[in-house]
Amino acid sequence: MILLRSGLKSFLIYLWSGWGAIASLMLFLAVWEWAGLYYGELILPNPRITFQTLAGLIAEGSAWQELTITARRALIGFGAALAVGSTLGLVAGLSMTALMMSRPIVTVLIGTPPIAWLVLALLWFGNGDGTPIFTVFVACMPIVFVGAMLGARTLDGQLGDVATAYRLPPLMRFTDIVLPHVVSYLFPAWITALGISWKVVVMAELLASSDGVGAALAVSRSHLDTAATLAWITAVVGLLLAVEYLLLEPIKREIERWRVAV
């Protein structure tokens, strides 16, 4: 019962803390509304028209199908980048040899534009799921790698000495000392990679796929349908915000409860 009350209290505090994000979104919508009035519906449809168009796409049933395809590709690539980048980054942070060997490779991956990887992926994987998934993975993995590497490299050695002096069990040493510090570097990298994964997957679909939100954007562009274009963009951004604030952010807050002053 106490755990249930504590969890409910934490959830309500988290919801209340979201007022700042909601206020910023309302401000953005107000600026969008003003810009729509200034430029006209042909150039920039206002939020009401955009949301009506999106509602029509959802009612037709096409929106969920395309969004599901895009989300699946983005999350698979993102998940692979998290697993590989976090693991290799932690290894590189703990081993100077691994760090020196991996730095040139990471520099090459970061410096190569995603569009270049997309062209290569088209040659390797064709027009299937492999092309957008691989492009997302190769664009996000270096960012996660750097976050994990910095988290491991900056771990305070004195904390390890204290843990040894008090003979803490290995599991407690990891959960109470190593994990909170590394996560403080990992989560910003994960959230950044999440945003990049959505942008890259839509770009890859736009240029290389016949389905997904990117392909739908290509159709709306060919029809000069600005309202549909904004509707698809709004749907993708909304899905991204849902994943970040309903999935990643609660996990981050739960792990970083130690930061809250007692």
C-alpha positions as CSV (number, residue, x, y, z in Angstrom):
1,M,0.0,0.0,0.0
2,I,2.9,2.4,0.9
3,L,4.6,1.6,-2.4
4,L,1.4,2.2,-4.3
5,R,0.9,5.6,-2.6
6,S,4.5,6.5,-3.3
7,G,4.2,5.5,-6.9
8,L,1.0,7.5,-7.3
9,K,2.5,10.5,-5.6
10,S,5.6,10.4,-8.0
11,F,3.3,10.1,-11.0
12,L,1.2,13.1,-9.9
13,I,4.3,15.1,-9.3
14,Y,5.6,14.2,-12.7
15,L,2.3,15.2,-14.4
16,W,2.3,18.5,-12.5
17,S,5.9,19.2,-13.6
18,G,4.8,19.0,-17.2
19,W,3.0,22.3,-17.1
20,G,6.1,24.1,-18.4
21,A,6.2,21.8,-21.5
22,I,2.5,22.4,-22.1
23,A,3.0,26.1,-21.8
24,S,5.8,26.1,-24.3
25,L,3.6,24.1,-26.7
26,M,0.8,26.5,-26.3
27,L,3.2,29.4,-27.1
28,F,4.4,27.6,-30.2
29,L,0.8,27.0,-31.4
30,A,0.0,30.7,-30.8
31,V,3.0,31.7,-33.0
32,W,2.0,29.2,-35.6
33,E,-1.5,30.6,-35.6
34,W,-0.2,34.2,-36.1
35,A,2.2,33.0,-38.9
36,G,-0.7,31.2,-40.6
37,L,-2.8,34.4,-40.5
38,Y,0.1,36.4,-41.9
39,Y,1.2,34.0,-44.8
40,G,-2.2,32.6,-45.6
41,E,-3.6,29.0,-45.7
42,L,-1.9,28.1,-49.0
43,I,1.6,28.7,-47.6
44,L,1.1,27.9,-43.9
45,P,-2.3,26.4,-42.8
46,N,-3.1,27.3,-39.2
47,P,-3.2,24.7,-36.4
48,R,-6.9,24.2,-36.6
49,I,-6.8,23.3,-40.3
50,T,-3.8,21.1,-39.7
51,F,-5.4,19.1,-36.9
52,Q,-8.6,18.8,-38.9
53,T,-6.6,17.3,-41.8
54,L,-4.9,15.0,-39.4
55,A,-8.2,13.9,-37.9
56,G,-9.4,13.1,-41.5
57,L,-6.3,11.0,-42.1
58,I,-6.9,9.1,-38.9
59,A,-10.6,8.6,-39.8
60,E,-9.6,7.2,-43.1
61,G,-7.3,4.7,-41.4
62,S,-4.2,5.6,-43.4
63,A,-2.5,7.6,-40.6
64,W,-2.2,4.7,-38.1
65,Q,-0.8,2.4,-40.7
66,E,1.9,4.8,-41.9
67,L,2.7,5.9,-38.3
68,T,3.1,2.3,-37.2
69,I,5.5,1.5,-40.0
70,T,7.6,4.6,-39.3
71,A,7.6,4.1,-35.5
72,R,8.6,0.4,-35.9
73,R,11.5,1.3,-38.2
74,A,12.7,4.2,-36.0
75,L,12.4,2.2,-32.7
76,I,14.2,-0.8,-34.1
77,G,17.1,1.3,-35.3
78,F,17.0,3.4,-32.1
79,G,17.0,0.3,-29.9
80,A,19.9,-1.3,-31.8
81,A,21.9,2.0,-31.5
82,L,21.1,2.1,-27.7
83,A,22.3,-1.5,-27.2
84,V,25.4,-1.4,-29.3
85,G,26.4,2.2,-28.5
86,S,25.9,1.9,-24.8
87,T,27.8,-1.4,-24.5
88,L,30.8,-0.2,-26.7
89,G,30.8,3.2,-25.0
90,L,31.0,1.7,-21.5
91,V,33.8,-0.6,-22.7
92,A,35.7,2.3,-24.2
93,G,35.2,4.4,-21.1
94,L,36.7,1.7,-18.9
95,S,39.6,0.7,-21.2
96,M,42.0,3.2,-22.6
97,T,43.0,0.8,-25.4
98,A,39.4,0.4,-26.5
99,L,39.0,4.1,-26.4
100,M,42.0,4.8,-28.6
101,M,40.9,2.2,-31.1
102,S,37.2,3.3,-31.3
103,R,37.7,7.1,-31.5
104,P,38.7,7.2,-35.2
105,I,35.7,5.0,-36.1
106,V,33.3,7.1,-34.1
107,T,34.7,10.3,-35.7
108,V,34.1,8.8,-39.2
109,L,30.5,7.8,-38.3
110,I,29.7,11.2,-36.8
111,G,31.3,13.1,-39.7
112,T,29.6,11.1,-42.5
113,P,26.2,12.7,-43.4
114,P,23.2,10.5,-42.9
115,I,22.2,11.0,-46.6
116,A,25.5,9.3,-47.6
117,W,24.7,6.3,-45.4
118,L,21.2,6.3,-47.0
119,V,22.6,6.0,-50.5
120,L,24.9,3.1,-49.3
121,A,22.0,1.4,-47.5
122,L,19.9,1.6,-50.7
123,L,22.6,-0.2,-52.6
124,W,23.0,-2.8,-49.8
125,F,19.4,-3.4,-48.7
126,G,17.1,-2.0,-51.4
127,N,13.8,-0.4,-50.7
128,G,12.8,-2.6,-47.7
129,D,12.9,-2.0,-44.0
130,G,16.6,-2.5,-43.9
131,T,17.5,0.9,-45.5
132,P,15.7,3.2,-42.9
133,I,16.6,1.0,-40.0
134,F,20.3,0.9,-40.9
135,T,20.4,4.6,-41.5
136,V,18.8,5.3,-38.1
137,F,21.2,3.0,-36.4
138,V,24.4,4.4,-38.0
139,A,23.2,8.0,-37.3
140,C,22.3,7.4,-33.6
141,M,24.9,4.9,-32.5
142,P,27.9,7.3,-32.3
143,I,25.9,9.8,-30.1
144,V,24.9,7.0,-27.6
145,F,28.5,5.8,-27.7
146,V,29.9,9.2,-26.7
147,G,27.4,9.6,-23.9
148,A,28.2,6.1,-22.4
149,M,32.0,6.6,-22.8
150,L,31.9,10.0,-21.0
151,G,29.8,8.5,-18.2
152,A,32.3,5.7,-17.7
153,R,35.4,7.9,-18.0
154,T,34.2,10.6,-15.5
155,L,33.2,8.1,-12.8
156,D,34.8,9.3,-9.5
157,G,37.5,6.7,-8.4
158,Q,37.2,7.8,-4.8
159,L,33.6,6.5,-4.7
160,G,35.0,3.1,-5.7
161,D,37.5,3.3,-2.9
162,V,34.7,4.1,-0.4
163,A,32.7,1.2,-1.7
164,T,35.7,-1.1,-1.3
165,A,36.3,0.2,2.2
166,Y,32.7,-0.5,3.2
167,R,32.8,-3.8,1.4
168,L,29.7,-3.1,-0.7
169,P,28.4,-6.1,-2.7
170,P,29.1,-5.8,-6.5
171,L,25.4,-5.4,-7.3
172,M,24.9,-2.6,-4.8
173,R,28.1,-0.9,-6.0
174,F,26.7,-1.0,-9.5
175,T,23.2,0.1,-8.7
176,D,24.1,2.8,-6.2
177,I,27.4,4.2,-7.5
178,V,28.1,3.3,-11.1
179,L,24.6,3.3,-12.6
180,P,23.3,6.7,-11.3
181,H,26.5,8.5,-12.6
182,V,26.5,6.8,-16.0
183,V,22.8,7.3,-16.5
184,S,23.2,11.1,-16.0
185,Y,25.3,11.0,-19.2
186,L,23.4,8.3,-21.0
187,F,19.9,9.7,-20.9
188,P,20.7,13.1,-22.6
189,A,22.4,11.0,-25.3
190,W,19.4,8.7,-25.6
191,I,17.0,11.5,-25.9
192,T,19.1,13.3,-28.5
193,A,19.4,10.0,-30.5
194,L,15.6,9.5,-30.2
195,G,15.0,12.8,-31.9
196,I,17.6,12.1,-34.6
197,S,16.0,8.7,-35.2
198,W,12.7,10.2,-36.1
199,K,14.2,12.7,-38.4
200,V,16.4,10.2,-40.2
201,V,13.7,7.6,-40.6
202,V,11.3,10.1,-42.2
203,M,14.1,11.3,-44.5
204,A,15.0,7.7,-45.5
205,E,11.3,6.9,-46.2
206,L,10.9,10.0,-48.2
207,L,13.8,9.1,-50.5
208,A,13.8,5.3,-50.5
209,S,10.5,3.8,-49.4
210,S,7.0,3.3,-50.7
211,D,5.3,3.3,-47.3
212,G,5.6,5.1,-44.0
213,V,5.2,8.8,-43.1
214,G,8.1,9.8,-45.4
215,A,6.4,8.2,-48.4
216,A,3.2,10.0,-47.4
217,L,5.0,13.3,-47.2
218,A,6.4,12.7,-50.7
219,V,2.8,12.2,-52.0
220,S,1.5,15.3,-50.3
221,R,4.4,17.3,-51.7
222,S,3.6,16.1,-55.2
223,H,0.0,17.2,-54.7
224,L,1.1,20.6,-53.3
225,D,-1.0,19.8,-50.2
226,T,0.5,21.9,-47.5
227,A,-2.1,21.0,-44.9
228,A,-1.5,17.3,-45.3
229,T,2.2,17.8,-45.1
230,L,1.9,19.7,-41.8
231,A,-0.6,17.1,-40.6
232,W,2.0,14.3,-41.2
233,I,4.7,16.3,-39.5
234,T,2.5,17.0,-36.5
235,A,1.7,13.3,-36.2
236,V,5.3,12.3,-36.2
237,V,6.3,15.0,-33.7
238,G,3.4,14.1,-31.4
239,L,4.5,10.4,-31.5
240,L,8.1,11.5,-30.7
241,L,6.9,13.6,-27.7
242,A,4.8,10.7,-26.5
243,V,7.7,8.2,-26.5
244,E,10.1,10.7,-24.8
245,Y,7.7,12.0,-22.1
246,L,5.7,8.9,-21.4
247,L,8.5,6.3,-21.7
248,L,12.0,7.7,-21.3
249,E,11.4,10.6,-19.0
250,P,9.6,8.6,-16.3
251,I,12.4,6.0,-16.4
252,K,15.0,8.8,-16.0
253,R,13.2,10.4,-13.1
254,E,12.9,7.0,-11.3
255,I,16.6,6.2,-11.7
256,E,17.7,9.7,-10.7
257,R,15.6,10.0,-7.6
258,W,18.9,10.3,-5.6
259,R,19.2,13.8,-7.1
260,V,16.2,15.1,-5.1
261,A,17.2,16.8,-1.9
262,V,15.9,14.9,1.1
